[in-house]
Amino acid sequence: MTQHYRKIIHIDMDCFYAAVERLDNINLAGKAIVVGHDSDRGVVSTASYEARRYGVHSAQSIRMAKRLCSDLHIVEPHFERYKEISDAIHKIFQRYTDLIEPISLDEAFLDVTENKKNIAAAAPLDSNKSDINDKSLNQFGYQATVKTNEQTANQNDGQSIHQDNEQYAQASNTEWGWAD
């Protein structure tokens, strides 16, 4: 009996709000930034990797974040802009599959079992970058994490093998367009 497994990709746009802010303000490139309201009761929505090096993280108070990182840049959130970019990213996902399960503005599961590009595997095992990350998401100038769970039958003993393959792509900050 042949078993068929779903090919699912989980995509998480790393430091999404901070990345969008950097798209709109190149002066923030390379700086420790958080997105949140600068007040005694403010909370960090997201922290850039530069801020994370100081121990700053999401759901932390802005007050604590300032104590941890004296050079911290606090940016007020622009949720309508994040939604706009998220919608554009989901249009990219639709180039590959219509079976998309959004989790949040910056995260989704894609079922690529039968995909529009006829890519045989959810992530080519001989590649360091996924097709989606390499050709499409990099245009936004930030990192995206693509994690695939592929279950395949081991032909030697008939048991399932669970393969996790995390792939990272460092994008350029120079331009972003809608080219394939």
C-alpha positions as CSV (number, residue, x, y, z in Angstrom):
1,M,0.0,0.0,0.0
2,T,1.4,3.4,-1.0
3,Q,1.2,6.1,1.7
4,H,0.8,9.7,0.6
5,Y,2.0,12.5,2.9
6,R,1.2,16.1,2.8
7,K,4.1,18.5,2.1
8,I,3.7,21.5,4.5
9,I,5.9,24.5,4.7
10,H,5.9,26.8,7.7
11,I,7.1,30.4,6.9
12,D,7.9,32.9,9.6
13,M,9.1,36.4,8.6
14,D,11.8,37.1,11.2
15,C,11.6,40.4,13.0
16,F,8.8,41.3,10.6
17,Y,7.6,44.7,12.1
18,A,11.2,45.8,12.5
19,A,12.0,44.7,8.9
20,V,9.1,46.7,7.5
21,E,10.2,49.8,9.5
22,R,13.6,49.4,7.9
23,L,12.1,49.2,4.4
24,D,10.5,52.6,5.1
25,N,13.5,54.1,6.9
26,I,16.9,53.1,5.7
27,N,18.5,55.1,8.6
28,L,17.4,52.2,10.9
29,A,19.6,49.7,9.1
30,G,22.0,47.9,11.4
31,K,20.6,49.6,14.5
32,A,19.0,48.1,17.6
33,I,15.3,48.8,17.1
34,V,12.1,47.7,18.7
35,V,8.6,48.4,17.6
36,G,6.3,49.5,20.4
37,H,4.9,52.5,22.3
38,D,7.5,54.4,24.3
39,S,5.9,54.7,27.6
40,D,6.2,53.2,31.1
41,R,3.5,50.7,30.2
42,G,4.7,50.1,26.6
43,V,5.5,46.6,25.4
44,V,8.0,45.4,22.7
45,S,6.1,44.0,19.7
46,T,9.2,42.9,17.9
47,A,13.0,43.4,18.3
48,S,15.6,43.5,15.6
49,Y,18.5,41.0,15.8
50,E,20.8,43.9,16.9
51,A,18.5,44.6,19.9
52,R,18.2,40.9,20.7
53,R,21.9,40.7,21.3
54,Y,21.3,42.8,24.4
55,G,18.6,40.5,25.7
56,V,15.7,42.6,24.3
57,H,12.8,40.5,23.1
58,S,9.1,40.5,22.2
59,A,6.5,40.9,25.0
60,Q,9.1,42.7,27.2
61,S,8.4,46.1,28.7
62,I,9.9,49.0,26.9
63,R,11.3,50.2,30.2
64,M,13.3,47.0,30.6
65,A,14.4,47.1,26.9
66,K,15.8,50.6,27.4
67,R,17.7,49.4,30.5
68,L,19.2,46.5,28.5
69,C,20.2,48.5,25.4
70,S,21.1,52.2,25.9
71,D,21.3,52.8,22.1
72,L,17.8,51.4,21.5
73,H,15.6,53.0,18.8
74,I,11.9,52.8,19.6
75,V,9.6,53.0,16.6
76,E,5.8,53.4,17.0
77,P,3.9,50.6,15.2
78,H,2.3,51.1,11.8
79,F,-0.1,48.2,11.6
80,E,-1.7,49.2,8.4
81,R,1.7,49.2,6.7
82,Y,2.4,45.7,8.2
83,K,-0.9,44.5,6.8
84,E,-0.1,45.9,3.4
85,I,3.3,44.1,3.3
86,S,1.7,40.9,4.7
87,D,-0.9,40.9,1.9
88,A,1.8,41.3,-0.7
89,I,3.7,38.4,0.8
90,H,0.6,36.2,0.8
91,K,0.2,37.0,-2.9
92,I,3.7,35.5,-3.4
93,F,2.6,32.4,-1.5
94,Q,-0.4,32.2,-3.9
95,R,2.1,31.8,-6.7
96,Y,2.9,28.4,-5.2
97,T,-0.4,27.1,-3.7
98,D,-3.9,28.2,-2.8
99,L,-3.8,26.1,0.4
100,I,-2.5,28.8,2.8
101,E,-3.3,28.8,6.5
102,P,-2.3,32.3,7.8
103,I,-1.4,32.3,11.5
104,S,-0.6,36.0,11.9
105,L,0.6,38.9,9.7
106,D,4.1,37.4,9.5
107,E,3.5,33.6,9.6
108,A,1.7,31.0,7.6
109,F,1.5,27.3,6.7
110,L,1.5,26.4,3.0
111,D,0.4,23.0,1.8
112,V,2.6,22.4,-1.3
113,T,1.7,18.8,-1.8
114,E,0.3,19.7,-5.2
115,N,1.8,23.1,-6.0
116,K,1.5,25.4,-8.9
117,K,5.2,25.3,-9.6
118,N,5.3,21.5,-9.7
119,I,8.2,21.4,-7.2
120,A,8.6,17.8,-6.2
121,A,9.8,18.3,-2.7
122,A,8.8,20.9,-0.1
123,A,12.4,22.0,0.0
124,P,15.1,20.6,-2.3
125,L,17.5,18.6,-0.2
126,D,20.4,19.6,-2.3
127,S,19.8,23.4,-1.9
128,N,20.7,25.8,0.9
129,K,17.7,28.0,0.2
130,S,14.1,27.2,-0.5
131,D,12.6,28.3,-3.8
132,I,10.1,30.6,-2.1
133,N,12.8,32.3,0.1
134,D,15.4,32.5,-2.6
135,K,13.3,33.9,-5.5
136,S,10.4,35.7,-3.8
137,L,10.7,36.7,-0.1
138,N,14.2,38.1,-0.3
139,Q,12.9,41.2,-2.1
140,F,11.7,42.6,1.2
141,G,15.2,43.0,2.6
142,Y,15.1,40.8,5.7
143,Q,15.4,37.2,6.9
144,A,12.7,34.7,6.6
145,T,12.7,31.2,8.1
146,V,11.3,28.4,6.1
147,K,10.8,25.2,7.9
148,T,9.6,22.1,6.1
149,N,8.2,18.9,7.5
150,E,8.4,16.2,4.9
151,Q,7.4,12.6,5.7
152,T,8.7,10.1,3.3
153,A,8.7,6.3,3.3
154,N,12.1,4.7,3.9
155,Q,12.3,2.1,1.1
156,N,14.7,-0.1,3.0
157,D,12.5,-0.8,6.1
158,G,9.1,0.7,5.3
159,Q,9.2,3.1,8.2
160,S,8.5,6.8,8.0
161,I,11.4,9.2,8.3
162,H,10.7,12.7,9.7
163,Q,12.9,15.3,8.1
164,D,13.1,18.8,9.5
165,N,15.0,21.2,7.3
166,E,15.3,24.8,8.5
167,Q,16.6,27.2,5.9
168,Y,17.5,30.8,6.3
169,A,18.1,33.4,3.6
170,Q,19.7,36.8,4.2
171,A,18.1,39.3,2.0
172,S,19.6,42.4,0.6
173,N,18.5,45.8,1.8
174,T,18.9,47.4,-1.7
175,E,15.6,47.0,-3.4
176,W,12.3,45.2,-3.4
177,G,10.0,44.7,-6.4
178,W,7.5,42.2,-7.5
179,A,9.6,40.4,-10.0
180,D,9.6,36.6,-10.0
